[in-house]
């Protein structure tokens, strides 16, 4: 049985550089073409005094589709680290995955019987 899941990649960025890094996600890359991909949301929190925090949330029809993307050549190319000419504002990241157990949709999206 298929089980929707969400992958959340938390990226820690130098204070004040969050907008610069989130702008990199404005144009869709290859992830949106993968089987089982539902959506991507990029969230920015600048409330921390030490760093900005970005959450890249991708929703998938099932973990198998996420795993296929994660180990794909396209993902490797997207995250390929080349010798930067300027230092990167990214301080680090942490990836976590969650199974979707409950989901509520807007009332108009709910079918009435």
Secondary structure by P-SEA (a helix, b strand, c coil): cbbbbbbbbbbbccccaaaaaaaaacccccccccccccbbbbbbbcccccbbbbbbbbbbccaaaaaaaaacaaaaaaacccccccccccccbbbbbbccccccccccccccc
